[in-house]
Amino acid sequence: MTDDDLLTLTQNCMNITELSLVGCRRLISESQDTISNGWPGLISLHLEDCGEVTAKGVTSLKNCQALEDLLLRHNGCGIDRNFIIHAASRMPLLRKVALDVCDAKDGDFDLPDFNRRSLSIVKIARCNLKRRTLDSMKSGRCTTPVHAETLILTRDSEKLSRTVVRERL
């Protein structure tokens, strides 16, 4: 899928509330504008392994005021350290955020104050680089990120829980 394809989709399917794109490697940072302007009522947005969507940061996705569920993984290492805090303050309905440290501009993310936000679940994955196939092991060059562990923060009405889930093969 290209940015032009995404634009065509917004023009022909205007009432989409949930969008999940995986492996759309031709998308660029400007795709955020297309998504934000084409579907301002999005409730759920998952972008994984989609080119360089977040290489220049996450700016216009914050205009999706109705977002409740946001997953951004392997889309370009330009997401600011304070993204979760800013997203929670600009997106009043945001309940769940899932990010990957691979996409963090500064190598990590600041955690929000859960007491004053609707945000109740934050998942931050960390990756290791693994070889893709037996053939690529011979060259030693081709690697792909594989989740090594995920920090999961959940808040209920009484407490904040922290859990680290390790990679399982």
C-alpha positions as CSV (number, residue, x, y, z in Angstrom):
1,M,0.0,0.0,0.0
2,T,1.3,3.5,-0.9
3,D,0.2,6.9,0.4
4,D,-1.9,7.3,-2.8
5,D,-3.6,4.0,-2.0
6,L,-4.3,5.2,1.5
7,L,-5.8,8.5,0.2
8,T,-8.0,6.6,-2.2
9,L,-9.2,4.4,0.7
10,T,-10.1,7.5,2.8
11,Q,-12.1,8.9,-0.1
12,N,-14.1,5.6,-0.7
13,C,-14.5,4.3,2.9
14,M,-15.2,7.4,4.9
15,N,-16.8,5.8,7.9
16,I,-14.0,3.5,9.1
17,T,-13.6,3.5,12.9
18,E,-10.9,0.8,13.1
19,L,-7.8,0.6,11.0
20,S,-5.1,-2.0,11.2
21,L,-2.2,-2.0,8.7
22,V,0.7,-4.4,8.9
23,G,3.6,-4.6,6.5
24,C,2.7,-1.5,4.4
25,R,6.4,-0.6,4.0
26,R,5.8,2.1,1.3
27,L,3.9,4.4,3.7
28,I,5.7,7.6,4.7
29,S,5.4,10.1,7.5
30,E,2.9,12.1,5.6
31,S,0.5,9.1,5.8
32,Q,-0.3,10.4,9.3
33,D,-2.0,13.4,7.7
34,T,-4.0,11.2,5.4
35,I,-5.2,9.0,8.2
36,S,-6.0,11.9,10.5
37,N,-7.8,14.0,7.9
38,G,-9.5,11.0,6.2
39,W,-10.8,9.3,9.4
40,P,-11.0,11.9,12.3
41,G,-13.5,9.5,14.0
42,L,-11.1,6.6,14.3
43,I,-11.5,4.7,17.5
44,S,-8.7,2.1,17.0
45,L,-5.5,2.5,15.0
46,H,-2.8,-0.2,14.6
47,L,0.2,0.4,12.4
48,E,2.9,-2.2,12.5
49,D,6.0,-2.5,10.2
50,C,4.6,0.3,8.0
51,G,7.6,2.0,6.4
52,E,8.6,5.4,7.8
53,V,5.2,6.5,9.2
54,T,6.7,7.6,12.6
55,A,10.3,8.4,11.4
56,K,9.6,12.2,11.8
57,G,7.6,11.7,15.0
58,V,3.9,11.5,15.6
59,T,2.2,14.8,15.0
60,S,-1.0,14.7,13.1
61,L,-2.3,11.4,14.6
62,K,-2.8,13.4,17.8
63,N,-5.7,15.1,15.8
64,C,-7.7,11.9,16.0
65,Q,-9.6,12.9,19.1
66,A,-11.8,9.8,19.2
67,L,-8.9,7.3,19.5
68,E,-9.2,4.8,22.3
69,D,-6.7,2.2,21.2
70,L,-3.3,3.1,19.5
71,L,-0.6,0.6,18.5
72,L,2.6,1.8,16.7
73,R,5.4,-0.7,16.2
74,H,8.3,-0.8,13.8
75,N,7.3,2.3,11.8
76,G,10.5,4.5,12.1
77,C,12.5,5.7,15.1
78,G,11.2,9.2,15.4
79,I,8.7,9.0,18.3
80,D,9.5,11.5,21.0
81,R,10.3,10.4,24.5
82,N,7.2,12.2,25.9
83,F,4.8,10.9,23.3
84,I,2.6,8.9,25.7
85,I,2.1,11.8,28.0
86,H,1.3,14.2,25.2
87,A,-1.0,11.7,23.5
88,A,-2.9,11.1,26.7
89,S,-3.4,14.8,27.2
90,R,-4.4,15.5,23.6
91,M,-6.6,12.4,23.1
92,P,-9.2,12.5,25.9
93,L,-10.6,9.0,25.1
94,L,-7.3,7.2,24.8
95,R,-7.4,4.1,27.0
96,K,-4.7,1.9,25.5
97,V,-1.2,2.6,23.9
98,A,1.2,0.0,22.6
99,L,4.6,1.2,21.4
100,D,8.0,-0.3,20.6
101,V,11.3,1.1,21.9
102,C,12.7,0.5,18.3
103,D,10.6,3.5,17.3
104,A,11.7,5.8,20.2
105,K,13.9,8.7,19.0
106,D,15.7,8.8,22.4
107,G,15.7,5.1,23.1
108,D,12.8,5.0,25.6
109,F,9.5,6.6,26.6
110,D,8.4,8.6,29.6
111,L,5.5,7.1,31.5
112,P,2.4,9.2,32.2
113,D,0.7,9.9,35.5
114,F,-2.1,7.4,35.4
115,N,-4.2,9.0,38.1
116,R,-5.5,11.9,36.0
117,R,-6.0,10.2,32.6
118,S,-8.4,7.8,31.0
119,L,-5.3,5.9,29.9
120,S,-5.4,2.5,31.6
121,I,-3.1,0.2,29.6
122,V,0.4,1.0,28.3
123,K,2.5,-1.6,26.6
124,I,6.1,-0.9,25.7
125,A,7.9,-3.7,23.8
126,R,11.7,-4.1,23.5
127,C,13.2,-6.0,20.6
128,N,16.3,-8.0,19.8
129,L,17.6,-8.5,16.3
130,K,17.3,-12.0,15.0
131,R,18.4,-13.5,11.8
132,R,15.4,-14.0,9.3
133,T,16.1,-17.3,7.7
134,L,18.7,-20.0,7.3
135,D,19.9,-18.4,4.1
136,S,20.4,-15.0,5.7
137,M,22.4,-16.6,8.5
138,K,25.1,-17.4,6.0
139,S,25.5,-13.7,5.0
140,G,25.0,-12.5,8.6
141,R,23.5,-9.3,7.4
142,C,19.7,-9.7,7.3
143,T,18.1,-9.3,10.7
144,T,14.6,-8.6,11.8
145,P,13.3,-7.2,15.2
146,V,11.8,-9.8,17.4
147,H,10.1,-8.8,20.7
148,A,12.3,-9.8,23.6
149,E,10.0,-8.5,26.4
150,T,7.1,-6.2,26.9
151,L,6.4,-3.9,29.9
152,I,2.7,-3.8,30.5
153,L,1.3,-1.1,32.8
154,T,-2.3,-1.5,33.8
155,R,-4.4,0.8,36.0
156,D,-7.7,-0.1,37.6
157,S,-9.7,1.9,40.1
158,E,-7.4,0.9,43.0
159,K,-3.8,0.4,41.8
160,L,-1.2,0.5,39.0
161,S,0.3,-2.9,38.1
162,R,3.6,-3.5,36.3
163,T,4.2,-6.7,34.5
164,V,7.1,-7.8,32.2
165,V,6.3,-10.4,29.7
166,R,9.3,-12.2,28.2
167,E,9.5,-13.5,24.7
168,R,8.4,-17.1,24.3
169,L,9.3,-19.3,21.4
